[in-house]
Amino acid sequence: MSTEESAPALAPAPGALLLCRAEPDSVAAVAPLLGERMPLVGAGEGWSVLVPEGGPWRDGGEPVDRVVTGWAAALAVGAPWSVLALWWDADRAGYTLASGFRRPVGYVWLADGTPAGEDEAMRTFAARIGLDPVLDVESLDRLTRPDPDAGHGAGAGADARARLRGLLAVLTRAGVALPAGLAPGEDADHLGAAARALPGARWTEAAGRRPTADESRLAAWMPWVGGPGARALALAQAAAGLSLTVWGLRRHSGGWTTAGALLIAHGAFGAAYGLSRRS
């Protein structure tokens, strides 16, 4: 048997992208909530993308979908804009949209493109993003059809990662424009290298840094400012974190539990700092 015949095929490496409906400066202000430094770059008009390097699922063994779903929820609760997590591994691919305190919505495809989600989830997704309820929803519906002959265009008969690209094609109508090299399906190392090489790319800060007040339009709501808005946000984060932690423990989900713990810690810090500023 030749070496080529005996060598096992390598499973596609997991990866993810976090699309935030905000400018990079705003995203940079709240990204420390995730506890990891990531490349950050603009991704169209009013959009930015965080590119995780994949430590939690490569080193910690946590499924990529659970990790990025928790991250998306943490970012969306901590800021007044939505977060779309795109993820993929050897067996599946999908997305999760988190918006404030509303329950996240998502969809999953098996590796060969077989839909494994609910059609209603796709329609809810379209409504929350603000897509056209007729033309855009029709395009999204094609992504939920398992039969290649059931539709034409983006996603028809494609594998899971191609269907993610079909999803992004629809999202261009909402302003999304991923930079070159950040295509769904690539491994985290490739995505990270591509992101760092892009003009205007930056690294998010590690947890603990306090940006100055002019670094973001969200600065007045950050805990180190200590104002009424910051204290309200801190309490909301702690409450949401408690709910997420309970949810994660019940579902035995490390991603949700970690996101909840991050929010509780960040909210507690913000509340304590706000009270100290008042005294």
Phi, psi and omega in degrees: 000131182287164179297322181294324181288328184274341183287127179289148177288137180281131178290142177304135183284143177293155177197173182197159172223142178245104179270122182247134181275068181195163177287156182307323181298319180292319180294320181299331183289329183251350181302330177302342175305329185282344177077009180223141175279137182218151170295142180227133182210154176296149183221045181113178182292113180079014181231151173223162179227131171263137184243096181295145178272352170090014181304313184300325180265341176273319184262328183264350178076010180280137178302138184300323182293322179292321181297307186287334174294318176296318178297315180300317179296319180296317180292318184291325178287327183277359182209157184273042176213162184274160180228129179249115178263121172258133183216159179201150174215196184292335188253333187211173170208157180182191179217159172223129176253122177248133181221104177056228182266004178285154180296131179301151178236143182204175180214151184227142170237143171290167187305324182278003179098000179295124179296138179227029180234185181257136180301325181297327179297321180294321179290322176296319177302312181299320181294318182290327179284334182091031179280164180297126185291350180249293185294312182290320179296325176298319177295320179292325179299327179298330180287347181259004182265125182283336185272120180303333182273357184281346181198172180229153178100205188303123172089345184293117177073012185266161176284180189299317184288327175294327178290327173297320177294326174296322176299316179295327177298321177291322183290347174300333179288345175259008176101356182288133176212090180296136178296160179302138178094350181253056182269137175303140180111341179280157178282163187299322180297315180296316180297317180298317179296319179295319181294317182295335182275353183281143176299135178084001179291148178219165173263136172289156181279154174287160179302140177113336179284143179248105179292156178287165188294338183265009181278344183201150174293346178270001189302323182296343181260358182280151188297331183286348176283322175078014180277179180300320179297319180295319180293321178296317179295321180298316179295321178295320179296317180296318179295316178295322179297321178297317179296316180296321180295315177298316178300315181295320179294321180294325181266003182055042182253112178295326180296312179294318181297318179296317179299318179296317179296321178298316180294319178299314181296316181293319179294319179296319178298314181298317180295316181296319180293320178297319179294322180293329178289332180284329185279000000 
